Amino acid sequence: MGMKEAYEQKLQAQLDKWSAEIDKLKAEADSAEADVQIDYYKKIEELRSVQFAATNKLSELKNAGDDAWEDLKTGIDSVWDSLGNALKSASAMFK
């Protein structure tokens, strides 16, 4: 397996983990009191938006040639950092 494929697998695994965490936060929001649900749902919508961007970046990477994927890496790492930080922030909010 090449470096590009290993990187793709690593990103996909992280994205799958984050997706499960967002689903868990959604379940918590569903059972929260009505007055806080709106804030929770807004945060989840923001997370889904960043998750969508991350999914798109991963698709770009998968479609990139072996020579071009290194150029995409910086942008992908930035989106991944954003999603990771947003999830940490949301998790703290739900506690």
TORKOL-4160 file (C-alpha; in steps of 0.2 Angstrom, whole numbers, padded with zeros to 4 digits, m for minus):
95
<pt num="1" X="0000" Y="0000" Z="0000"/>
<pt num="2" X="0006" Y="0017" Z="m0005"/>
<pt num="3" X="0007" Y="0033" Z="0006"/>
<pt num="4" X="m0008" Y="0040" Z="m0002"/>
<pt num="5" X="m0019" Y="0025" Z="0001"/>
<pt num="6" X="m0013" Y="0024" Z="0019"/>
<pt num="7" X="m0017" Y="0042" Z="0022"/>
<pt num="8" X="m0034" Y="0040" Z="0014"/>
<pt num="9" X="m0038" Y="0025" Z="0025"/>
<pt num="10" X="m0032" Y="0035" Z="0041"/>
<pt num="11" X="m0043" Y="0050" Z="0036"/>
<pt num="12" X="m0058" Y="0039" Z="0032"/>
<pt num="13" X="m0057" Y="0030" Z="0049"/>
<pt num="14" X="m0056" Y="0047" Z="0058"/>
<pt num="15" X="m0071" Y="0053" Z="0048"/>
<pt num="16" X="m0081" Y="0038" Z="0052"/>
<pt num="17" X="m0076" Y="0040" Z="0071"/>
<pt num="18" X="m0082" Y="0058" Z="0070"/>
<pt num="19" X="m0098" Y="0054" Z="0062"/>
<pt num="20" X="m0102" Y="0042" Z="0076"/>
<pt num="21" X="m0098" Y="0055" Z="0088"/>
<pt num="22" X="m0109" Y="0068" Z="0079"/>
<pt num="23" X="m0123" Y="0055" Z="0079"/>
<pt num="24" X="m0121" Y="0052" Z="0098"/>
<pt num="25" X="m0122" Y="0071" Z="0101"/>
<pt num="26" X="m0138" Y="0071" Z="0090"/>
<pt num="27" X="m0146" Y="0058" Z="0101"/>
<pt num="28" X="m0141" Y="0068" Z="0117"/>
<pt num="29" X="m0149" Y="0083" Z="0109"/>
<pt num="30" X="m0165" Y="0074" Z="0105"/>
<pt num="31" X="m0167" Y="0070" Z="0124"/>
<pt num="32" X="m0162" Y="0087" Z="0130"/>
<pt num="33" X="m0174" Y="0099" Z="0137"/>
<pt num="34" X="m0183" Y="0110" Z="0124"/>
<pt num="35" X="m0174" Y="0126" Z="0129"/>
<pt num="36" X="m0157" Y="0119" Z="0126"/>
<pt num="37" X="m0161" Y="0109" Z="0111"/>
<pt num="38" X="m0161" Y="0124" Z="0099"/>
<pt num="39" X="m0143" Y="0128" Z="0104"/>
<pt num="40" X="m0138" Y="0109" Z="0102"/>
<pt num="41" X="m0146" Y="0107" Z="0085"/>
<pt num="42" X="m0137" Y="0123" Z="0079"/>
<pt num="43" X="m0120" Y="0116" Z="0085"/>
<pt num="44" X="m0124" Y="0099" Z="0076"/>
<pt num="45" X="m0129" Y="0108" Z="0060"/>
<pt num="46" X="m0112" Y="0117" Z="0061"/>
<pt num="47" X="m0103" Y="0100" Z="0064"/>
<pt num="48" X="m0112" Y="0092" Z="0049"/>
<pt num="49" X="m0107" Y="0107" Z="0038"/>
<pt num="50" X="m0089" Y="0104" Z="0042"/>
<pt num="51" X="m0091" Y="0085" Z="0041"/>
<pt num="52" X="m0098" Y="0088" Z="0023"/>
<pt num="53" X="m0083" Y="0099" Z="0019"/>
<pt num="54" X="m0071" Y="0085" Z="0026"/>
<pt num="55" X="m0080" Y="0072" Z="0016"/>
<pt num="56" X="m0078" Y="0082" Z="0000"/>
<pt num="57" X="m0060" Y="0085" Z="0003"/>
<pt num="58" X="m0057" Y="0066" Z="0005"/>
<pt num="59" X="m0066" Y="0063" Z="m0011"/>
<pt num="60" X="m0054" Y="0076" Z="m0019"/>
<pt num="61" X="m0040" Y="0066" Z="m0012"/>
<pt num="62" X="m0046" Y="0049" Z="m0018"/>
<pt num="63" X="m0049" Y="0056" Z="m0036"/>
<pt num="64" X="m0032" Y="0065" Z="m0036"/>
<pt num="65" X="m0017" Y="0057" Z="m0045"/>
<pt num="66" X="m0003" Y="0050" Z="m0036"/>
<pt num="67" X="0007" Y="0066" Z="m0040"/>
<pt num="68" X="m0006" Y="0078" Z="m0035"/>
<pt num="69" X="m0012" Y="0072" Z="m0018"/>
<pt num="70" X="0003" Y="0079" Z="m0009"/>
<pt num="71" X="m0003" Y="0097" Z="m0014"/>
<pt num="72" X="m0021" Y="0093" Z="m0007"/>
<pt num="73" X="m0014" Y="0087" Z="0010"/>
<pt num="74" X="m0012" Y="0104" Z="0018"/>
<pt num="75" X="m0030" Y="0109" Z="0014"/>
<pt num="76" X="m0036" Y="0092" Z="0020"/>
<pt num="77" X="m0026" Y="0093" Z="0036"/>
<pt num="78" X="m0034" Y="0111" Z="0039"/>
<pt num="79" X="m0052" Y="0104" Z="0037"/>
<pt num="80" X="m0048" Y="0089" Z="0048"/>
<pt num="81" X="m0041" Y="0101" Z="0062"/>
<pt num="82" X="m0057" Y="0112" Z="0060"/>
<pt num="83" X="m0069" Y="0097" Z="0062"/>
<pt num="84" X="m0059" Y="0090" Z="0077"/>
<pt num="85" X="m0059" Y="0106" Z="0086"/>
<pt num="86" X="m0077" Y="0109" Z="0082"/>
<pt num="87" X="m0081" Y="0092" Z="0089"/>
<pt num="88" X="m0071" Y="0095" Z="0105"/>
<pt num="89" X="m0081" Y="0111" Z="0107"/>
<pt num="90" X="m0098" Y="0103" Z="0104"/>
<pt num="91" X="m0094" Y="0089" Z="0116"/>
<pt num="92" X="m0089" Y="0102" Z="0130"/>
<pt num="93" X="m0106" Y="0111" Z="0127"/>
<pt num="94" X="m0116" Y="0095" Z="0129"/>
<pt num="95" X="m0108" Y="0091" Z="0146"/>
